[in-house]
Amino acid sequence: QVQLVESGGGLVQAGGSLRLSCAASLTIHSIDVMGWYRQAQGKERELVARITVGRSTTYGDSVKGRSTISRDNAKNTVYLQMNSLKAEDTGVYYCYARRDTGFEYWGQGTQVTVSS
């Protein structure tokens, strides 16, 4: 099994930046895809960004151009750097992972609040 531990959420001023971290309990070489989804109050969960083992990336339209997802294999950690944050970026951010078996895993979520 894979355990995902998120960190880095918190309160940030609009226009500022934030970096979220997701640490996997096993080497991320064993994981095909890792990514971030978010869910705002009263809205459905949406893709923020994801990255494959080959470092191919995909970004949601709402964050494209403002976000960068990356991975540090030595630390078994995936990062989400978000810049030019807006109030609508507020929500709970969930780390996601998919093994080559097709099994999917979710973190507990970390709150991001953007204050204007």
C-alpha positions in Angstrom: 0.0 0.0 0.0 0.9 3.6 -0.5 0.4 6.3 2.2 0.4 9.9 1.2 1.1 12.7 3.6 0.4 16.3 2.5 1.9 19.4 4.0 2.4 23.1 3.2 -1.2 24.3 3.2 -2.2 27.4 5.1 -3.2 31.0 4.7 -1.7 33.1 2.0 -2.3 36.5 0.6 -3.8 36.9 -2.9 -1.1 37.3 -5.4 1.3 35.3 -3.3 2.8 31.8 -3.7 2.5 28.5 -1.9 4.3 25.2 -2.2 2.5 22.0 -1.3 4.3 18.7 -0.6 3.1 15.2 -0.7 5.4 12.5 0.7 4.8 8.8 -0.3 5.5 6.0 2.1 7.2 4.0 -0.7 9.5 5.1 -3.5 7.7 7.0 -6.1 9.5 5.0 -8.7 6.8 2.4 -7.9 4.0 4.9 -8.7 2.9 5.7 -12.3 1.1 8.9 -11.5 1.0 11.4 -8.7 -1.0 14.6 -8.6 -3.1 17.1 -6.8 -6.9 17.7 -6.8 -8.8 20.3 -4.9 -12.3 20.8 -3.7 -13.8 24.1 -2.8 -16.7 24.5 -0.4 -19.9 23.4 -2.2 -18.1 22.5 -5.4 -16.9 19.2 -7.0 -13.3 18.0 -6.8 -11.2 19.1 -9.8 -7.8 18.3 -11.1 -5.0 20.8 -10.3 -2.0 19.0 -11.7 -0.5 15.5 -12.1 2.9 14.1 -13.1 3.9 10.7 -14.4 6.9 8.6 -13.5 8.4 9.9 -16.8 7.8 13.4 -15.6 5.0 14.2 -18.1 2.7 16.8 -16.6 -0.9 17.8 -16.9 -2.5 20.9 -15.5 -6.1 21.9 -14.9 -7.2 24.9 -16.9 -7.8 27.0 -13.8 -4.1 26.8 -12.8 -2.3 26.4 -16.1 0.5 28.9 -16.3 0.5 29.6 -12.6 1.4 26.2 -11.2 4.3 23.7 -11.5 4.3 20.1 -10.3 7.6 18.4 -9.7 9.0 15.3 -8.0 12.0 14.6 -5.8 12.8 10.9 -6.0 15.4 11.0 -3.2 12.8 12.3 -0.8 9.8 10.3 -2.3 8.0 13.6 -2.5 5.9 15.5 -5.1 5.6 19.2 -4.9 3.0 21.7 -6.2 4.2 25.3 -6.6 1.4 27.7 -7.0 1.9 31.4 -7.9 -0.3 34.4 -8.4 -2.8 32.8 -6.0 -6.5 33.9 -6.2 -9.3 33.7 -3.8 -10.9 31.0 -6.0 -7.9 28.8 -5.3 -9.2 28.4 -1.8 -10.1 24.8 -1.0 -8.9 21.5 0.3 -6.0 20.1 -1.7 -5.7 16.3 -2.0 -2.7 14.3 -3.1 -3.4 11.5 -5.5 -1.3 8.5 -6.5 -1.8 5.6 -8.9 0.3 2.5 -9.0 1.1 0.4 -12.1 -1.5 -2.1 -10.8 -4.1 0.6 -11.3 -4.7 1.0 -7.6 -5.5 4.6 -6.5 -4.6 6.3 -3.3 -5.6 9.6 -1.7 -4.1 11.8 1.0 -6.2 13.3 3.8 -6.1 16.7 2.3 -4.6 20.0 3.3 -6.5 23.3 3.5 -5.4 26.3 1.4 -7.0 29.6 2.1 -6.2 32.6 -0.1 -7.0 36.0 1.5 -7.8 39.1 -0.4 
